[in-house]
Amino acid sequence: MNTPFARQSGFSIIELMVALTIGLLIVAAMLQNLTVASGSNRTNARVAEFQGNGRFATDFLRREIQHAGFAGVSWTHLTQIGSTSVTNDCGTGFAAKITEPIWGANDSNPYSATCIPTTTDAPNYARGDILVLRRADLDAIPATATLSATTLYFRSEYLQGSVFVGPTRPANLQSPVADYMVHTDVYYIKSCTNPPGTTCEVPPVPALYRMSLGTGPAMTAQLVASNIEDMQVQYGVETDAGMQFHDAPDASLWPSVTAVRLWLLARSSSAETGYNNKGSSYAMGSAKTVTIPTIPSTGDGFQRQVFPLVVQIRK
């Protein structure tokens, strides 16, 4: 007996097209969610990056400012003796001026002809304030150790302190006595992260830099933190009316500075598509609003945040 084949049925062309359309809509929705999630992750990464840079820079400066003026066992009559010729020094006797532990320049670079020149390759000073910190090293050098002939030292004695260049130690005048390396650092905002005298990266990335005293003795450039775009500093001096903060105190008041108020402006390392910061300005100080000159009138897409800092100096 012959058995007829069973009739087979399938999708019609219309049903197939409807199924494909629904599938494409589901895939499109998933891709949209993936794009949004990916964009959010990139935004979060940018925020985490410049917040990390800002926090690192403020924490770094906090520690350095707290130790400004450290002079070992000395408590009065700081002097300077011996030859203190320093390569790339900001001025005669500048690096050795431990009697002035804190100094600063308000929105200017007074060292353009010396330690922080503005060059055509990797320009140094870009904008903002300059902060100078001086102190003795936190660890005394053992009396049996040999001193370097290319290093600046501080001889700390109870009633006096003095700066000298090794290897010969000054004669002991009092007791106790200890010798320390001298630390002098000049902090400023640089227009790119590459070292001075080299070609800037493209596009340039602003950074917090410092000229730091080292062996030679010489002042050399050091990168502190990238994507730091501005720095503003105020200096606190105790008066009969209480603490008074100044953008730049009178020359006679610098040795009396007991507090520092500081603001850093950090930015993301890359622009974010769709982020509008047209005409953005940032409050940095009691009455100072900073508008970054590199932001075009249409905005540049970089996220920014101000990181404030107040430090009491240990005397």
C-alpha positions in Angstrom: 0.0 0.0 0.0 1.3 3.4 -0.9 1.4 6.0 2.0 1.2 9.6 0.9 3.9 12.0 2.3 2.7 14.1 5.3 2.0 17.6 4.4 4.8 19.9 5.8 4.2 23.6 6.7 6.8 26.4 7.5 7.1 30.2 8.0 5.6 32.4 5.5 7.7 35.3 4.1 5.6 37.7 6.2 6.2 35.8 9.4 9.9 35.6 8.7 10.1 39.3 8.1 8.2 40.1 11.3 10.5 37.8 13.3 13.6 39.4 11.8 12.3 42.9 12.6 11.6 41.9 16.2 15.1 40.4 16.5 16.7 43.5 15.0 14.8 45.7 17.5 16.0 43.6 20.4 19.6 43.7 19.2 19.3 47.5 18.6 18.0 48.0 22.2 20.9 45.9 23.5 23.4 47.8 21.5 22.0 51.1 22.8 22.2 49.9 26.4 25.8 48.7 25.7 26.7 52.1 24.2 25.2 54.0 27.2 26.9 51.7 29.7 30.2 52.0 27.8 29.9 55.8 27.7 29.1 55.9 31.4 32.1 53.7 32.2 34.4 56.1 30.2 32.9 59.1 32.0 33.4 57.5 35.3 37.0 56.6 34.4 37.7 60.2 33.4 36.2 61.5 36.6 38.1 58.9 38.7 41.3 59.8 36.9 41.3 63.6 37.4 39.9 63.2 40.9 42.8 60.9 41.7 45.3 63.4 40.2 43.7 66.2 42.2 43.8 64.3 45.5 47.3 63.0 44.9 48.6 66.6 44.2 46.8 68.1 47.3 48.0 65.3 49.6 51.5 65.7 48.3 51.5 69.5 48.8 49.9 69.1 52.2 52.8 67.0 53.5 55.4 69.3 52.0 53.7 72.5 53.4 53.4 71.0 56.8 57.1 70.4 56.9 58.1 73.8 55.6 60.5 75.6 57.9 61.7 72.4 59.6 65.1 73.2 61.1 66.1 70.3 63.2 66.9 71.2 66.8 67.4 74.9 66.0 64.7 77.3 67.1 66.2 80.8 66.4 68.9 82.7 64.5 69.1 80.9 61.2 72.1 82.0 59.1 73.9 81.2 55.9 77.7 80.4 55.7 80.1 79.1 53.1 79.7 79.0 49.3 76.1 78.3 48.1 76.5 78.5 44.3 73.6 76.5 42.9 73.1 75.7 39.2 69.7 77.0 37.8 69.1 78.8 41.1 66.2 81.2 41.0 68.5 84.0 42.4 71.6 84.6 44.4 71.3 82.6 47.7 67.7 81.7 46.8 67.9 77.9 47.4 69.8 78.5 50.7 67.3 81.1 52.1 66.1 78.8 54.8 65.2 81.8 57.0 62.2 82.2 54.7 60.5 78.8 54.6 57.5 79.9 52.5 57.4 82.4 49.7 55.1 82.9 46.7 54.3 84.9 43.6 50.7 85.9 42.7 49.7 85.0 39.2 53.2 85.7 37.8 56.6 84.1 37.2 59.4 86.3 38.6 61.9 83.6 37.6 61.4 83.7 33.9 65.0 84.6 33.4 66.5 82.1 35.8 65.1 78.8 37.1 61.7 78.7 35.3 62.2 80.2 31.8 59.5 80.3 29.2 61.0 78.4 26.2 59.8 77.6 22.7 60.0 73.8 23.1 58.4 72.6 26.3 57.4 75.9 28.0 57.6 76.0 31.8 55.3 78.4 33.6 51.8 78.5 32.1 49.5 80.3 34.6 48.6 80.7 38.3 50.6 81.2 41.4 54.1 80.1 42.3 54.8 78.4 45.7 58.3 78.2 47.3 59.0 75.8 50.2 62.3 75.5 52.1 63.3 73.2 54.9 65.9 70.8 56.3 65.5 67.1 55.5 63.5 65.1 58.1 66.3 62.7 58.7 69.6 63.8 60.2 72.9 62.6 58.6 75.0 60.4 60.9 78.1 62.2 62.2 80.3 59.4 60.8 78.9 59.7 57.3 80.9 61.4 54.5 79.2 64.5 53.1 79.1 65.3 49.4 80.9 68.2 47.9 78.0 68.8 45.5 75.2 69.0 48.1 73.7 71.8 50.2 73.4 71.0 53.9 72.0 72.6 57.0 73.9 72.6 60.3 71.3 72.6 63.1 72.4 73.7 66.6 70.2 74.7 69.6 70.7 78.4 69.3 71.5 78.7 65.7 71.4 77.1 62.3 73.5 77.6 59.2 73.7 76.5 55.5 76.9 75.1 54.0 78.2 73.0 51.2 80.0 69.7 51.9 82.2 67.8 52.4 83.6 69.8 55.3 81.3 70.1 58.3 81.3 73.4 60.3 82.9 73.4 63.8 80.5 72.5 66.6 79.5 75.6 68.5 76.8 74.2 70.7 75.1 71.0 71.7 73.0 69.2 70.5 74.1 69.4 66.8 72.9 67.7 63.7 73.4 68.0 59.9 70.6 67.7 57.3 70.3 68.0 53.5 68.5 71.2 52.4 65.2 71.0 50.6 64.1 73.9 48.4 61.1 73.4 46.0 59.4 75.8 43.6 56.0 74.7 42.6 54.2 76.0 39.4 51.8 75.1 36.6 53.5 73.9 33.5 51.9 73.9 30.1 52.8 70.3 29.3 54.2 67.3 31.0 57.4 66.8 29.0 60.6 68.0 30.6 61.9 71.6 29.8 63.9 71.8 26.6 62.1 68.9 24.9 59.1 69.0 22.6 55.7 69.1 24.2 53.3 66.2 23.7 50.4 66.8 21.2 48.0 67.9 22.5 49.8 69.4 25.4 48.8 68.2 28.9 49.1 70.8 31.7 50.8 69.6 34.9 51.9 70.6 38.4 55.8 70.8 38.3 58.5 71.8 40.6 62.1 72.9 40.5 63.7 70.9 43.2 67.2 71.3 44.9 69.4 68.3 44.5 73.0 67.3 44.0 75.2 69.6 42.0 74.0 71.5 43.9 71.4 72.3 41.3 67.7 73.0 40.8 66.1 70.4 38.4 62.6 70.1 37.0 60.3 67.3 38.4 56.8 66.3 37.4 54.4 66.2 40.4 51.0 65.5 38.8 49.6 65.7 35.3 46.3 67.4 34.2 46.6 70.1 36.9 45.6 73.3 35.1 45.9 76.1 37.7 47.1 76.7 41.3 46.1 79.6 43.5 47.6 80.2 46.9 46.9 82.5 49.9 49.1 82.9 52.9 47.9 83.2 56.5 49.6 85.6 59.0 48.6 85.9 62.7 47.6 89.4 63.7 46.0 91.0 66.7 42.7 90.7 64.8 43.3 86.9 64.1 44.5 85.0 61.1 44.7 87.2 58.0 45.1 85.6 54.5 47.0 87.4 51.7 47.5 86.6 48.0 51.1 88.0 48.6 52.0 89.3 52.0 54.4 92.3 52.5 58.0 91.2 52.3 58.5 91.6 56.0 55.6 89.2 56.7 56.9 86.1 54.8 58.8 84.6 57.8 55.6 85.0 59.9 53.4 82.9 57.6 51.8 80.1 59.7 49.1 78.8 57.3 48.5 78.2 53.6 45.2 78.1 51.8 45.6 76.5 48.3 43.3 75.6 45.4 44.2 73.2 42.5 42.2 73.0 39.3 42.3 69.4 37.9 40.9 68.3 34.5 40.2 65.1 32.7 42.9 63.7 30.4 40.6 63.7 27.4 37.5 65.6 26.2 34.1 64.0 26.4 31.8 64.2 23.4 28.6 66.0 24.2 29.9 67.6 27.5 29.3 71.4 27.3 31.5 73.6 29.4 31.1 76.7 27.4 32.0 79.8 29.4 32.9 77.7 32.5 34.8 79.5 35.4 36.0 78.2 38.7 36.1 79.8 42.1 39.6 79.5 43.5 40.0 81.8 46.5 37.8 84.1 48.5 37.3 86.6 45.7 39.0 85.0 42.7 37.4 83.4 39.7 39.6 81.6 37.2 38.6 81.3 33.6 40.9 78.9 31.7 42.2 80.8 28.6 42.5 77.6 26.6 38.7 76.9 26.7 37.2 78.2 23.4 33.9 80.1 23.4 32.2 76.9 22.3 33.7 74.8 25.1 36.4 72.1 24.9 34.7 69.1 26.5 37.1 68.6 29.4 35.7 68.0 32.9 37.2 70.0 35.7 37.1 70.2 39.5 38.6 72.5 42.1 40.5 70.8 45.0 40.8 73.1 48.0 43.4 72.7 50.8 44.2 74.5 54.1 47.4 73.6 55.9 48.7 74.8 59.3 52.5 75.1 59.3 54.4 73.3 62.0 56.7 75.8 63.7 
